[in-house]
């Protein structure tokens, strides 16, 4: 089993957030890794729901704010729906997935977490007019 550090970074490489999960499989697909990460962050939010969500992708009906998303009211979030949104965001280049120093381009790619235990999610910002 592997222990993995999930790290969020801005487009400039500035660290935004980080958490560690133990007991993950040694080999996992990028898709499973993204979905696992989203499931964990949603579980943490749902344990004590607030009107603010800090996560990889924006929940439905939430507004973007500095380092997170503001929801109208404190509520629970459906992790599977969030994971589906994250997969679509990856495919549209909404964020980059880096394992160690290597960029992952395909969600079906297998990752050896014993070799690269740090997984970075680089959030990209849409340009105005672009």
GROMACS elastic network, one bead per residue, 0.5 to 0.9 nm:
[ bonds ]
;  ai    aj funct       b0    kb
    1    22     6  0.76803   500
    1    24     6  0.53702   500
    1    25     6  0.51644   500
    1    26     6  0.54584   500
    1   113     6  0.88477   500
    1   114     6  0.82958   500
    2    21     6  0.85184   500
    2    22     6  0.61924   500
    2    23     6  0.53439   500
    2    25     6  0.60310   500
    2    26     6  0.53970   500
    2    27     6  0.88219   500
    2   113     6  0.62293   500
    2   114     6  0.60243   500
    2   117     6  0.74599   500
    3    20     6  0.69751   500
    3    21     6  0.56530   500
    3    23     6  0.58099   500
    3    24     6  0.62127   500
    3    25     6  0.88167   500
    3    26     6  0.87866   500
    3   113     6  0.78396   500
    3   114     6  0.81402   500
    3   117     6  0.66161   500
    3   118     6  0.89826   500
    4    19     6  0.84910   500
    4    20     6  0.55716   500
    4    21     6  0.53901   500
    4    22     6  0.63425   500
    4    23     6  0.84343   500
    4    24     6  0.73384   500
    4   113     6  0.70527   500
    4   114     6  0.87010   500
    4   116     6  0.83638   500
    4   118     6  0.58311   500
    4   119     6  0.71823   500
    5    18     6  0.69076   500
    5    19     6  0.57501   500
    5    21     6  0.64719   500
    5    22     6  0.87439   500
    5   117     6  0.62343   500
    5   119     6  0.61177   500
    5   120     6  0.82434   500
    6    17     6  0.83367   500
    6    18     6  0.55734   500
    6    19     6  0.54272   500
    6    20     6  0.60099   500
    6    21     6  0.78608   500
    6    37     6  0.75176   500
    6   117     6  0.86205   500
    6   118     6  0.61885   500
    6   120     6  0.59398   500
    6   121     6  0.75639   500
    7    15     6  0.71137   500
    7    16     6  0.75623   500
    7    17     6  0.58834   500
    7    19     6  0.66979   500
    7    20     6  0.86212   500
    7   118     6  0.72659   500
    7   119     6  0.60949   500
    7   121     6  0.61363   500
    7   122     6  0.84165   500
    8    13     6  0.89404   500
    8    14     6  0.85366   500
    8    15     6  0.60156   500
    8    16     6  0.53146   500
    8    17     6  0.51255   500
    8    18     6  0.61792   500
    8    55     6  0.89617   500
    8    56     6  0.78687   500
    8   119     6  0.86172   500
    8   120     6  0.57187   500
    8   122     6  0.59633   500
    8   123     6  0.72346   500
    9    12     6  0.76057   500
    9    13     6  0.53412   500
    9    14     6  0.53159   500
    9    16     6  0.51858   500
    9    17     6  0.72236   500
    9    18     6  0.89598   500
    9   120     6  0.68468   500
    9   121     6  0.61021   500
    9   123     6  0.62808   500
   10    13     6  0.52901   500
   10    14     6  0.52790   500
   10    15     6  0.65703   500
   10    16     6  0.66546   500
   10   121     6  0.85019   500
   10   122     6  0.56054   500
   10   123     6  0.53631   500
   10   124     6  0.69416   500
   10   125     6  0.84960   500
   11    14     6  0.73569   500
   11    95     6  0.89665   500
   11   122     6  0.60127   500
   11   123     6  0.60107   500
   11   124     6  0.55306   500
   11   125     6  0.73027   500
   12    15     6  0.89338   500
   12   122     6  0.87240   500
   13    16     6  0.89464   500
   13   122     6  0.73630   500
   15    18     6  0.78119   500
   16    67     6  0.72563   500
   17    54     6  0.89386   500
   17    67     6  0.87924   500
   18   120     6  0.89565   500
   21    24     6  0.72008   500
   21    37     6  0.88823   500
   21    40     6  0.87037   500
   23    26     6  0.87207   500
   24    27     6  0.84619   500
   24    28     6  0.85163   500
   24   113     6  0.82483   500
   25    28     6  0.63471   500
   25   112     6  0.87913   500
   25   113     6  0.76203   500
   26   111     6  0.81459   500
   26   112     6  0.57942   500
   26   113     6  0.51341   500
   26   114     6  0.58290   500
   26   115     6  0.89070   500
   27   110     6  0.65546   500
   27   111     6  0.54762   500
   27   113     6  0.59796   500
   27   114     6  0.79507   500
   28    31     6  0.82369   500
   28    32     6  0.63811   500
   28    33     6  0.65395   500
   28   109     6  0.84021   500
   28   110     6  0.55190   500
   28   111     6  0.53832   500
   28   112     6  0.68195   500
   28   113     6  0.75823   500
   29    32     6  0.52231   500
   29    33     6  0.62193   500
   29    34     6  0.87234   500
   29   107     6  0.66829   500
   29   108     6  0.55887   500
   29   109     6  0.54584   500
   29   111     6  0.58392   500
   29   112     6  0.88722   500
   30    34     6  0.61646   500
   30    35     6  0.85818   500
   30    97     6  0.85161   500
   30   104     6  0.75421   500
   30   106     6  0.72695   500
   30   108     6  0.59385   500
   30   109     6  0.56778   500
   30   110     6  0.62356   500
   30   111     6  0.66268   500
   31    34     6  0.52594   500
   31    35     6  0.61979   500
   31    36     6  0.85077   500
   31    87     6  0.72439   500
   31   106     6  0.83520   500
   31   108     6  0.61649   500
   31   109     6  0.80018   500
   31   110     6  0.89558   500
   32    35     6  0.50948   500
   32    36     6  0.59069   500
   32    37     6  0.85000   500
   32   107     6  0.81622   500
   32   108     6  0.86752   500
   33    36     6  0.50519   500
   33    37     6  0.61318   500
   33    38     6  0.86414   500
   33   107     6  0.89173   500
   33   111     6  0.87576   500
   34    37     6  0.51787   500
   34    38     6  0.62667   500
   34    39     6  0.86227   500
   34    83     6  0.72687   500
   34    86     6  0.73264   500
   34    87     6  0.74310   500
   34    97     6  0.88206   500
   34   107     6  0.85037   500
   35    38     6  0.51202   500
   35    39     6  0.60397   500
   35    40     6  0.86121   500
   35    79     6  0.84740   500
   35    80     6  0.79021   500
   35    82     6  0.84644   500
   35    83     6  0.50970   500
   35    84     6  0.79643   500
   35    86     6  0.77088   500
   35    87     6  0.78886   500
   36    39     6  0.50752   500
   36    40     6  0.62240   500
   36    41     6  0.87760   500
   36    83     6  0.82750   500
   37    40     6  0.52609   500
   37    41     6  0.63874   500
   37    42     6  0.86997   500
   37    56     6  0.86023   500
   37    83     6  0.85973   500
   38    41     6  0.52509   500
   38    42     6  0.60810   500
   38    43     6  0.84506   500
   38    55     6  0.74696   500
   38    56     6  0.70575   500
   38    57     6  0.85655   500
   38    79     6  0.65990   500
   38    80     6  0.83376   500
   38    82     6  0.67703   500
   38    83     6  0.57176   500
   38    86     6  0.77553   500
   39    42     6  0.52593   500
   39    43     6  0.60391   500
   39    44     6  0.86658   500
   39    78     6  0.88199   500
   39    79     6  0.52152   500
   39    80     6  0.73156   500
   39    82     6  0.80712   500
   39    83     6  0.71337   500
   40    43     6  0.50647   500
   40    44     6  0.62505   500
   40    45     6  0.86915   500
   40    79     6  0.84006   500
   41    44     6  0.51267   500
   41    45     6  0.62843   500
   41    46     6  0.86435   500
   41    54     6  0.78696   500
   41    55     6  0.63452   500
   41    56     6  0.83891   500
   41    79     6  0.84858   500
   42    46     6  0.59630   500
   42    47     6  0.85089   500
   42    53     6  0.85664   500
   42    54     6  0.89999   500
   42    55     6  0.77447   500
   42    76     6  0.82785   500
   42    77     6  0.64501   500
   42    78     6  0.74468   500
   42    79     6  0.56377   500
   42    82     6  0.81030   500
   43    46     6  0.50395   500
   43    47     6  0.61069   500
   43    77     6  0.84886   500
   43    79     6  0.75308   500
   44    47     6  0.53105   500
   44    48     6  0.72307   500
   44    49     6  0.85075   500
   45    48     6  0.57279   500
   45    49     6  0.53434   500
   45    50     6  0.73844   500
   45    52     6  0.88755   500
   45    53     6  0.69051   500
   45    54     6  0.81300   500
   45    76     6  0.74163   500
   45    77     6  0.78089   500
   46    50     6  0.83787   500
   46    75     6  0.76778   500
   46    76     6  0.51546   500
   46    77     6  0.66182   500
   46    78     6  0.89460   500
   47    76     6  0.85634   500
   48    76     6  0.86166   500
   49    52     6  0.81779   500
   49    53     6  0.84435   500
   49    74     6  0.54465   500
   49    75     6  0.54946   500
   49    76     6  0.58672   500
   49    77     6  0.85056   500
   50    53     6  0.71806   500
   50    71     6  0.83480   500
   50    73     6  0.71937   500
   50    75     6  0.64415   500
   50    76     6  0.83544   500
   51    69     6  0.84302   500
   51    70     6  0.58773   500
   51    72     6  0.63396   500
   51    75     6  0.67913   500
   52    62     6  0.87635   500
   52    68     6  0.68912   500
   52    69     6  0.56559   500
   52    71     6  0.58972   500
   52    72     6  0.87447   500
   52    73     6  0.83257   500
   52    74     6  0.72959   500
   53    58     6  0.81427   500
   53    59     6  0.80729   500
   53    62     6  0.87064   500
   53    68     6  0.56990   500
   53    69     6  0.51221   500
   53    70     6  0.64165   500
   53    71     6  0.73965   500
   54    57     6  0.85518   500
   54    58     6  0.86966   500
   54    67     6  0.67454   500
   54    69     6  0.63294   500
   54    70     6  0.89424   500
   55    58     6  0.72349   500
   55    59     6  0.88244   500
   55    67     6  0.85750   500
   55    68     6  0.65262   500
   55    69     6  0.79018   500
   56    68     6  0.85668   500
   56    82     6  0.88455   500
   56    86     6  0.71680   500
   56    95     6  0.85711   500
   56   121     6  0.78508   500
   56   123     6  0.78175   500
   57    68     6  0.88114   500
   57    69     6  0.86137   500
   57    82     6  0.71021   500
   57    83     6  0.86143   500
   57    85     6  0.70033   500
   57    86     6  0.59482   500
   57    89     6  0.77188   500
   57    94     6  0.87906   500
   58    61     6  0.82971   500
   58    62     6  0.63930   500
   58    63     6  0.76283   500
   58    64     6  0.72666   500
   58    68     6  0.79891   500
   58    69     6  0.62292   500
   58    82     6  0.79353   500
   58    85     6  0.82252   500
   58    86     6  0.87884   500
   59    62     6  0.55745   500
   59    63     6  0.85170   500
   59    69     6  0.76191   500
   59    71     6  0.79912   500
   59    77     6  0.75335   500
   59    78     6  0.89414   500
   59    81     6  0.85741   500
   59    82     6  0.65933   500
   59    85     6  0.83447   500
   60    63     6  0.88017   500
   60    71     6  0.86553   500
   60    82     6  0.86026   500
   61    70     6  0.89200   500
   61    71     6  0.67507   500
   61    72     6  0.77585   500
   62    69     6  0.58765   500
   62    70     6  0.53941   500
   62    72     6  0.69470   500
   63    68     6  0.86376   500
   63    69     6  0.53801   500
   63    70     6  0.50939   500
   63    71     6  0.64228   500
   63    72     6  0.85263   500
   64    67     6  0.82247   500
   64    68     6  0.63382   500
   64    70     6  0.63747   500
   65    68     6  0.54419   500
   65    69     6  0.53408   500
   65    70     6  0.64915   500
   66    69     6  0.76686   500
   70    73     6  0.83305   500
   71    74     6  0.69273   500
   71    75     6  0.80362   500
   72    75     6  0.86765   500
   77    80     6  0.89765   500
   77    81     6  0.82583   500
   77    82     6  0.77700   500
   78    81     6  0.54735   500
   78    82     6  0.63927   500
   78    83     6  0.87624   500
   79    83     6  0.60211   500
   79    84     6  0.86042   500
   80    84     6  0.61981   500
   80    85     6  0.86130   500
   81    84     6  0.51354   500
   81    85     6  0.62989   500
   81    86     6  0.86716   500
   82    85     6  0.50063   500
   82    86     6  0.61410   500
   82    87     6  0.87068   500
   83    87     6  0.62466   500
   83    88     6  0.87232   500
   84    87     6  0.51709   500
   84    88     6  0.63959   500
   84    89     6  0.86357   500
   85    88     6  0.52051   500
   85    89     6  0.60991   500
   85    90     6  0.86669   500
   86    90     6  0.61551   500
   86    91     6  0.86678   500
   86    94     6  0.85393   500
   86    95     6  0.88962   500
   87    90     6  0.51659   500
   87    91     6  0.63833   500
   87    92     6  0.87999   500
   87   107     6  0.80535   500
   88    91     6  0.50939   500
   88    92     6  0.62803   500
   88    93     6  0.86835   500
   88    94     6  0.83668   500
   89    92     6  0.50848   500
   89    93     6  0.61496   500
   89    95     6  0.68121   500
   90    93     6  0.50481   500
   90    94     6  0.54756   500
   90    95     6  0.57066   500
   90    96     6  0.70047   500
   90    97     6  0.80793   500
   90   105     6  0.88328   500
   90   106     6  0.89770   500
   90   107     6  0.83295   500
   91    94     6  0.74722   500
   91    95     6  0.87805   500
   91   105     6  0.87384   500
   91   106     6  0.83396   500
   91   107     6  0.84635   500
   92    95     6  0.82349   500
   93    96     6  0.66338   500
   93   124     6  0.76926   500
   94   122     6  0.87506   500
   94   123     6  0.66299   500
   94   124     6  0.56888   500
   94   125     6  0.76742   500
   94   126     6  0.81789   500
   95   121     6  0.63734   500
   95   122     6  0.52978   500
   95   124     6  0.52579   500
   95   125     6  0.86123   500
   96   103     6  0.71337   500
   96   104     6  0.75549   500
   96   105     6  0.82483   500
   96   120     6  0.79191   500
   96   121     6  0.56774   500
   96   123     6  0.66582   500
   96   124     6  0.74839   500
   97   102     6  0.84299   500
   97   103     6  0.58254   500
   97   104     6  0.55125   500
   97   105     6  0.77015   500
   97   119     6  0.71644   500
   97   120     6  0.58789   500
   97   122     6  0.64869   500
   98   101     6  0.62159   500
   98   102     6  0.53886   500
   98   104     6  0.59170   500
   98   118     6  0.83022   500
   98   119     6  0.57442   500
   98   121     6  0.64343   500
   98   122     6  0.77149   500
   99   102     6  0.52961   500
   99   103     6  0.63922   500
   99   104     6  0.70685   500
   99   111     6  0.79431   500
   99   113     6  0.85192   500
   99   116     6  0.59957   500
   99   117     6  0.75159   500
   99   118     6  0.60676   500
   99   120     6  0.63474   500
   99   121     6  0.89309   500
  100   103     6  0.82546   500
  100   115     6  0.84183   500
  100   116     6  0.51233   500
  100   117     6  0.71521   500
  100   118     6  0.56292   500
  100   119     6  0.63959   500
  100   120     6  0.76963   500
  101   116     6  0.85813   500
  104   107     6  0.75503   500
  104   109     6  0.73382   500
  105   108     6  0.89588   500
  105   109     6  0.78688   500
  106   109     6  0.55297   500
  107   110     6  0.82938   500
  111   114     6  0.89460   500
  111   115     6  0.86697   500
  111   116     6  0.81013   500
  112   115     6  0.57035   500
  112   116     6  0.65710   500
  112   117     6  0.82387   500
  113   116     6  0.50224   500
  113   118     6  0.80400   500
  113   119     6  0.89000   500
  114   117     6  0.59616   500
  116   119     6  0.75409   500
  126   129     6  0.88438   500
  126   130     6  0.73403   500
  127   130     6  0.51783   500
